Amino acid sequence: MSALGNRRHSIIDGLEPDIKDTVDEMIRAGFTYREIVDYIRETGTEISIGSVHRYVKHFRESLERLRAVSYTHLRAHETDQYL
């Protein structure tokens, strides 16, 4: 797959924004997949642990890419100020 790849759409991506935001916070806080599944199911959406696992995997990969870009940008800015 190319660096840009195809946009993945998960069940979680289709949730109401406030529910998705809660799921993202649960991931950051270290909730288990089972706890995330239970929360989503409580909102009326059926979801599997596998779906949550895939979403978490891509969520973490996105965070890592963002951190890498931010770090590179910060380092470039620091270097510029000494030129």
VEXPAPA-180170 format. One line per field, with one value per residue (C-alpha): residue number from 1; residue in three letters; chain; x, y, z. Coordinates in Angstrom, 3 decimals, decimal comma. Layout:
BEGIN
i NUM; ...
aa ala; ...
ch A; ...
px X; ...
py Y; ...
pz Z; ...
//
This chain:
BEGIN
i 1; 2; 3; 4; 5; 6; 7; 8; 9; 10; 11; 12; 13; 14; 15; 16; 17; 18; 19; 20; 21; 22; 23; 24; 25; 26; 27; 28; 29; 30; 31; 32; 33; 34; 35; 36; 37; 38; 39; 40; 41; 42; 43; 44; 45; 46; 47; 48; 49; 50; 51; 52; 53; 54; 55; 56; 57; 58; 59; 60; 61; 62; 63; 64; 65; 66; 67; 68; 69; 70; 71; 72; 73; 74; 75; 76; 77; 78; 79; 80; 81; 82; 83
aa met; ser; ala; leu; gly; asn; arg; arg; his; ser; ile; ile; asp; gly; leu; glu; pro; asp; ile; lys; asp; thr; val; asp; glu; met; ile; arg; ala; gly; phe; thr; tyr; arg; glu; ile; val; asp; tyr; ile; arg; glu; thr; gly; thr; glu; ile; ser; ile; gly; ser; val; his; arg; tyr; val; lys; his; phe; arg; glu; ser; leu; glu; arg; leu; arg; ala; val; ser; tyr; thr; his; leu; arg; ala; his; glu; thr; asp; gln; tyr; leu
ch A; A; A; A; A; A; A; A; A; A; A; A; A; A; A; A; A; A; A; A; A; A; A; A; A; A; A; A; A; A; A; A; A; A; A; A; A; A; A; A; A; A; A; A; A; A; A; A; A; A; A; A; A; A; A; A; A; A; A; A; A; A; A; A; A; A; A; A; A; A; A; A; A; A; A; A; A; A; A; A; A; A; A
px 0,000; 1,246; 2,325; -1,019; -2,973; -6,709; -8,779; -10,150; -13,656; -14,542; -17,687; -16,041; -15,419; -19,182; -20,161; -21,563; -18,659; -19,109; -19,119; -16,064; -14,270; -15,001; -13,653; -10,477; -10,058; -10,608; -7,821; -5,462; -6,365; -5,566; -9,035; -9,199; -10,742; -13,545; -14,297; -14,396; -16,653; -18,984; -19,167; -19,947; -22,577; -24,193; -24,714; -26,680; -24,024; -22,996; -19,222; -16,660; -13,391; -11,658; -13,132; -11,931; -8,494; -8,126; -9,307; -6,875; -4,017; -4,663; -5,331; -1,929; -0,191; -1,737; -0,556; 2,971; 2,995; 1,752; 4,440; 7,124; 5,970; 5,691; 9,178; 10,646; 8,916; 10,130; 13,722; 13,645; 12,356; 15,054; 17,728; 16,393; 16,691; 20,450; 21,135
py 0,000; 3,498; 5,878; 7,629; 4,386; 4,088; 5,826; 3,271; 3,686; 1,836; 1,529; 3,867; 6,495; 6,508; 7,092; 10,380; 12,808; 12,887; 9,082; 8,829; 11,443; 9,378; 6,254; 8,127; 9,296; 5,742; 4,565; 7,268; 6,381; 2,699; 1,156; -2,451; -3,412; -5,144; -1,930; 0,055; -2,539; -2,475; 1,336; 1,408; -1,295; 0,716; 3,503; 1,098; 0,187; -3,439; -3,846; -6,626; -6,665; -7,138; -3,886; -2,053; -3,659; -2,489; 1,028; 1,249; 0,015; 2,699; 5,331; 4,670; 4,627; 8,025; 9,407; 8,163; 9,819; 13,053; 12,908; 12,302; 15,229; 17,490; 16,513; 17,121; 20,510; 21,472; 20,460; 22,439; 25,502; 25,170; 24,888; 27,960; 30,156; 29,522; 30,419
pz 0,000; -0,716; 2,033; 1,773; 1,489; 1,320; 3,941; 6,352; 7,639; 10,784; 12,817; 15,324; 12,634; 12,013; 15,649; 16,891; 17,501; 21,292; 21,483; 19,206; 21,326; 24,432; 22,721; 21,746; 25,353; 26,586; 24,286; 25,568; 29,165; 28,639; 28,826; 27,646; 24,327; 26,250; 28,186; 24,941; 23,292; 26,302; 26,219; 22,488; 22,859; 25,681; 23,122; 20,926; 18,370; 17,903; 17,548; 17,904; 19,797; 16,428; 15,144; 18,242; 17,947; 14,328; 15,210; 18,149; 15,969; 13,341; 16,011; 17,596; 14,207; 13,432; 16,775; 16,089; 12,644; 14,200; 16,886; 14,265; 12,120; 15,177; 16,344; 12,882; 12,678; 16,162; 15,356; 12,099; 13,951; 16,627; 13,929; 12,100; 15,159; 15,314; 11,682
//
